[in-house]
Amino acid sequence: MKKLLLHTCCGPCLIRPGETLKAEYEITSYYYNPNIHPTTEYIQRLETLAAYCRDNGYRLVVGDYEPQRHLIEVAGLAEARCAACYRLRLMEAARYAAQNGFDAFSTTLTVSPYQKHDLIEAIGEQAGEEHGVEFIYRDFRALYREGQETARTLGMYRQSYCGCIYSEMERYEKKLARAEREARE
């Protein structure tokens, strides 16, 4: 069976893609997510993923947590930040896959209807070409709700933003504006 390095953003997003891909591949989950902010959020997602991997027989490799590297990559790119973030994480996944004898790599980001699939696919293919390892793109969006329901049933931590500081600010934008307005009155 071919070996697949599956870049994994979080435990809930591994559920359905992992179940689908394990019919074809020996899967290793790769947690490399320097985009996640704050560190407490990173830890909570990692602990949830590690428990899920242990309970479901996935090997887990944890990359370095490099939030400074992510901040440098996306600084000043509020609108283009996703492409820079995907590039950082998928290039690192491709590098790791190539250096450690994997036949291919992929990402659980493709289960989310909130991610930019055209960018993920293009950047994944580019990363694969640069590092000499095949990128497997699968559109798992149809399985998103089912995976989230399973995560809820299992009591898994489920986050409400992608992880980056921009996304976190966006989710509180209205609340912040209201609080500032009320404080000034």
C-alpha positions in Angstrom: 0.0 0.0 0.0 1.3 3.5 -0.9 2.3 5.8 2.0 0.5 9.1 2.2 1.4 12.1 4.3 -1.8 13.9 5.1 -1.3 17.5 6.2 -3.9 17.8 9.0 -5.3 21.1 10.2 -7.3 19.6 13.1 -8.9 16.5 14.4 -12.5 17.1 13.1 -11.2 17.7 9.6 -9.3 14.4 9.6 -12.3 12.2 10.3 -13.9 11.8 6.9 -10.9 12.4 4.6 -8.9 9.9 6.7 -11.6 7.3 6.6 -11.9 7.7 2.8 -8.2 7.7 2.0 -7.2 4.8 4.3 -8.8 2.4 1.8 -6.1 3.4 -0.7 -3.2 4.6 1.4 -1.2 4.0 4.6 -1.8 7.4 6.2 0.4 9.5 8.5 -1.2 12.6 9.8 1.2 15.6 9.6 0.4 18.5 12.0 2.2 21.6 10.7 0.2 24.7 11.3 2.2 27.7 12.2 -0.8 29.9 11.3 -2.7 29.0 14.4 -2.9 31.8 16.9 -2.8 32.1 19.9 -0.6 29.3 21.1 -3.4 28.0 23.5 -5.5 27.4 20.4 -2.6 25.6 18.7 -2.2 23.3 21.7 -6.0 22.6 22.0 -6.2 21.6 18.3 -3.0 19.4 18.7 -4.3 17.6 21.8 -7.6 16.9 20.1 -5.9 15.6 17.0 -3.4 13.5 19.0 -6.3 11.8 20.9 -8.2 11.1 17.7 -5.1 9.7 16.0 -4.4 7.4 19.0 -8.0 6.2 19.2 -8.2 5.5 15.4 -4.7 4.1 14.6 -3.2 7.0 12.7 0.5 7.7 13.0 1.0 11.4 13.9 4.0 13.5 13.1 4.1 17.0 14.6 6.1 19.7 12.8 7.6 22.7 14.5 5.3 25.4 15.7 6.7 28.5 13.9 4.1 31.3 14.3 6.8 33.9 13.6 7.5 32.3 10.2 3.8 32.5 9.4 3.5 36.1 10.5 6.5 37.0 8.3 4.9 35.2 5.3 1.5 36.9 5.6 2.5 40.4 6.9 0.7 43.0 4.9 -1.2 40.4 2.8 -4.7 40.6 4.4 -6.4 39.8 1.1 -3.7 37.3 -0.2 -2.9 35.7 3.2 -4.6 32.4 2.4 -2.4 31.7 -0.6 0.7 32.5 1.5 -0.5 30.4 4.3 -1.3 27.4 2.0 2.1 27.8 0.4 3.9 27.7 3.7 2.1 24.6 5.0 1.9 22.6 1.8 5.6 23.3 0.9 6.6 22.1 4.3 4.4 19.0 3.9 5.8 18.2 0.5 9.4 18.7 1.8 8.7 16.3 4.7 7.0 13.8 2.5 9.9 13.7 0.0 12.6 13.5 2.7 10.8 10.7 4.5 9.9 8.3 1.7 6.2 9.0 1.3 4.7 8.2 -2.1 2.4 11.2 -2.0 0.9 14.0 0.2 -2.4 15.7 0.6 -4.3 17.9 3.0 -7.4 17.9 5.1 -8.0 21.5 4.2 -10.0 20.1 1.2 -12.8 19.0 3.5 -13.7 22.6 4.4 -16.2 24.6 2.4 -14.6 27.7 3.8 -11.2 27.1 2.2 -10.1 28.2 -1.3 -9.9 24.9 -3.1 -8.5 26.3 -6.4 -5.5 27.8 -4.5 -5.0 24.6 -2.4 -4.9 22.4 -5.5 -2.6 24.8 -7.5 -0.2 25.3 -4.6 -0.2 21.6 -3.6 0.7 20.6 -7.2 3.5 23.2 -7.3 4.8 22.0 -3.9 4.7 18.4 -5.2 6.6 19.4 -8.3 9.3 21.3 -6.4 9.9 18.5 -4.0 9.4 15.5 -6.3 6.4 14.0 -4.5 2.9 13.6 -5.9 0.1 15.8 -4.5 -3.3 14.1 -4.2 -6.2 16.6 -4.4 -9.6 15.3 -3.4 -12.6 17.5 -2.9 -14.1 16.3 0.4 -16.5 19.2 1.0 -19.5 16.9 0.6 -18.3 15.1 3.8 -17.8 18.3 5.9 -21.1 18.3 7.8 -20.9 14.6 8.4 -17.4 14.9 9.8 -18.4 17.8 12.0 -21.4 15.9 13.4 -19.1 12.9 14.2 -16.7 15.3 16.0 -19.6 16.8 18.0 -20.8 13.3 18.9 -17.3 12.3 20.0 -17.0 15.5 22.1 -14.0 16.8 20.1 -12.9 20.4 20.3 -14.2 22.2 17.2 -12.8 25.6 16.4 -14.7 28.6 15.0 -12.0 30.1 12.8 -9.2 28.9 10.5 -6.5 29.8 13.1 -4.8 32.8 11.8 -4.8 36.2 13.5 -6.7 37.8 10.6 -9.4 35.2 10.8 -9.7 35.6 14.5 -10.0 39.4 14.1 -12.7 39.0 11.5 -14.8 36.7 13.7 -14.9 39.5 16.3 -15.1 42.5 14.0 -18.7 43.4 14.7 -18.4 42.7 18.4 -15.3 44.9 18.6 -16.9 47.7 16.7 -19.9 47.6 19.0 -17.7 47.5 22.1 -15.6 50.5 20.9 -18.7 52.5 19.9 -20.3 51.8 23.4 -17.1 52.7 25.2 -16.9 56.0 23.4 -20.5 57.0 24.2 
